[in-house]
Amino acid sequence: MKPSLIVHGGAWDIPDDAVAACNEGCHNALAAGWRILASGGSAIDAVEAAVVVLEDDPVFDAGYGSHLNADGQVECDAIVMDGTTLRAGAAAGLQRLKNPIRLARKILEACPHMMLIGTGAERFARDSGLALCEPQELVSKAEWEAYGRCSQDEHAAIHHRGHEQGTVGAVALDRHGRLFAATSTGGTCCKLPGRVGDSPLIGCGCYADSQAGGVSCTGYGEAIMKIVMAKSAVDFLRRESLNGEHPAGDTVLGAERAAQDAVRLLALRGQATGGLILVDRFGTPAFAFNTPRMAYGYVGPDGLFITSV
Ligand code: ASP
């Protein structure tokens, strides 16, 4: 099986002066994940490596540089899902994990439950050998300044100019046909403490089923939850392969149509904007968004990295 990898760094009104950094971040994430897949490694290692790079990059809203909540604190959420077993590992409300995706993987692989939150999740992380950090270590200068502007006035998009970049995600298929999807986020700016969006919820911000495909979403979480967007996109992929119009080797149209239909559903029934990336069961990458911009990147059929914002 030919491996496949796609990543995203959020779908919002990304300003011109952040475009280069978003492209570079997506390129670096592809490089980290593709190194693993190209040498025969597993899809879970690839999505974890790609998402760690995106979490560490303050231009994106995940890990270090996450948006701050109304109390000026970072609260992160993350999920990884295995398309073979349909098992997920998810965590929400994290304040002491530099790389929330690493905890999501530990939960997937070593926890009897599929989702942990807050201090319980952090205790599980520590017991699993992951290092905890101080909450302030996740706060970037740009986010602290944006929070300062909001605190002096009402929360308004204008105060956040320059940091509309969003949630991150990755979907990978490896040579052995294993399919994994992952999503990691700091959530929305100035959210109420304790707010959890779509990102760590199975079927909403992330879904993977080896019989159809894997998906990672971004955008307005409260609307993405309404339409269970990642699972909807996987159902659209299943419809495409049931239709049989696009046999293996000619799956591009089907994958693109599934991605676009999910975003259309978000617009029509969720009345909102966002985007998604996916890899279908044949390894075809696709994406769609209805925001002014989305940061994304994938590995083309010739092995070249394609990134765009
Ligand atoms: N979907 C995320 C959330 O609502 C935000 C984003 O995608 O940037 O938490």
Boltz pocket constraint, residues with backbone or C-beta under 6 A from the ligand:
constraints:
  - pocket:
      binder: B
      contacts: [[A, 10], [A, 11], [A, 61], [A, 165], [A, 166], [A, 167], [A, 185], [A, 186], [A, 187], [A, 188], [A, 196], [A, 197], [A, 198], [A, 199], [A, 217], [A, 218], [A, 219], [A, 220], [A, 221], [A, 222], [A, 224]]
      max_distance: 6.0
